[in-house]
Amino acid sequence: MALVKQNNDVVSWNIKAIKKPRVKLPEIKDRPVLDYEKLRWLCQVNDSTDRKNEESKNEFHELFMENYKKLFVQPPKKIGFPDHSVKRGNKNQSLHSLSQKATGPTTESEKKAILPPTSDTTYTHNIGDYLKTYHKQRRTDKPKTFNPDSMKILRKLLRKLPFERSATEIDKMRSILKTIPFFADNIPDSVIKELCVVAQLEVWKESDFNIFGNIGLHVILKGCVQPETNQYLIVPVNKEKSMLTSTNVSTNISITFSSDTTDTNKQHTEDKQPKKLGVGDCFGTLKKLEDEEPTCRSLTVKTLETNCEFMKITTSDYKRVMEQIKQKEHTEKLNLILSCSQYNSWPRQPLLQISNLIEWITYKPNTVLVSEGYKSPFIAFIKSGECHVLRQVEVLETLKNGQKEHKSKQVVIGRLGPSTSFCELSVLLKEPMSTSIVTASNIELGIIKPERLEELDEVTIQLFKQSNTHLFGNLTKDDVHEEYMQQELKREWNEFKHHVVVDVINTRGIKPGYGKWAK
């Protein structure tokens, strides 16, 4: 067997030591400074000129001065930010980040539409100009805006009979109606929910049909209509007044008229023909018009398309709903009065009179309802929440330097909870309160203002005086001082226990929230 000599030389990994590298690097060449083509052209022009002629010399000189800058090669365009001088030169640049256009859609076409009209080589150092292309569009202050697509959902829900709708479907209808300006601006949320129960779907399959708006309120869900008169909608303002609305076509400005106006020919409008009403618009009235026939021309519209659909709330249904809400509220006020112990033995007639005077009001915690030494602004019945009753007391306090001085402090002498009332005698007798009342939580009250008491007869006022006493009027100064001392001793004892526990923890090196005591 023949022996073959092997090459056991170890290949070096030092590329610098290898004479012939495996990968050749490209040669680095300096970029030319002059444009030799332009230079040759100027030389040819110079040769063709007549040096003895002064005019040709001047023309060549002007030509050279105009083109000599072009002899130098322009540097390549930078892909980064420019020098600060470019930013200073752009004086008309605005801070878009301070406007509502600081954010926008994320599609490329919408980005180009929002970006300022600048050239490709113009950059800014304001980061807000670039963030708007990456962030989503900022939402408005009123996210619940009208959406025509929601009318399809409302039409689907209205196809069910009123007794077939569930509570979830009624809540969905209420959320859609709240996006319609007529309901959002003029009708309370609680009333909208009740109107959703009695709302009906009305379909008109043919065009050029007249719809009488005086029988109820109509909301256009599909199609469009043309009002026959300038007045097509009565907007309820309050319980006693309403306003009649007409719209100017040329200016699109709503003009309001009082509902008690009789001569409609004297009402001034700039356009004789009112505008067309589309999806989401309303016409008709919620309150029945007195002294008018059902077939009168007021509030009448004409269908312009086939298969028009409307949500209708008749005036009779609206009246019944408002009576039910009023009766429910009246019963709630009456039950609140009867829940107070001093009114349990009252006759029913005075109770009904008082319940008609009650108004609902809410307060946040730490709100002073009544101040000591001042007259009460109302008679209050607590429906929910809690109040603290405070009284001022003169105490002798020892300062840190050992001196003693008199100070006036407030001490909690009692608490008032639901089904209690206060300030009856202060309002009836016009006497200042001997205590202060401060809310301890969110509280809802039923109040009677002093001017409303004039509507009560003398018998009811005498019942008020006989059934009530002064709030904590049996407490003497000694009782208040004793209560203050008990509260101060309790507070000092709690502070002492807290300091002892803290000293023990710090002595053993325990730090709550750190290390093994973190959990």
Secondary structure as UniProt FT lines:
FT   HELIX           15..17
FT   HELIX           36..48
FT   TURN            51..52
FT   HELIX           54..67
FT   HELIX           68..71
FT   HELIX           84..89
FT   TURN            91..92
FT   HELIX           96..98
FT   HELIX           100..102
FT   HELIX           108..114
FT   TURN            120..121
FT   HELIX           128..131
FT   TURN            132..134
FT   TURN            148..149
FT   HELIX           150..158
FT   HELIX           162..164
FT   HELIX           167..177
FT   TURN            178..179
FT   HELIX           181..186
FT   HELIX           189..198
FT   STRAND          200..204
FT   STRAND          210..212
FT   HELIX           213..215
FT   STRAND          216..222
FT   STRAND          225..227
FT   STRAND          231..236
FT   STRAND          242..247
FT   TURN            249..251
FT   STRAND          254..258
FT   TURN            259..260
FT   HELIX           264..266
FT   TURN            279..280
FT   STRAND          282..284
FT   TURN            290..291
FT   TURN            294..295
FT   TURN            298..299
FT   STRAND          300..303
FT   STRAND          308..314
FT   HELIX           315..339
FT   HELIX           341..343
FT   TURN            344..345
FT   HELIX           348..355
FT   TURN            356..357
FT   STRAND          359..363
FT   TURN            365..366
FT   STRAND          368..370
FT   TURN            372..373
FT   STRAND          379..384
FT   STRAND          387..398
FT   TURN            400..401
FT   STRAND          404..416
FT   TURN            418..419
FT   STRAND          421..422
FT   HELIX           424..428
FT   TURN            429..430
FT   STRAND          436..439
FT   STRAND          443..448
FT   HELIX           450..455
FT   HELIX           458..467
FT   TURN            471..474
FT   HELIX           477..507
FT   TURN            508..509
FT   TURN            512..513
FT   HELIX           515..517
//
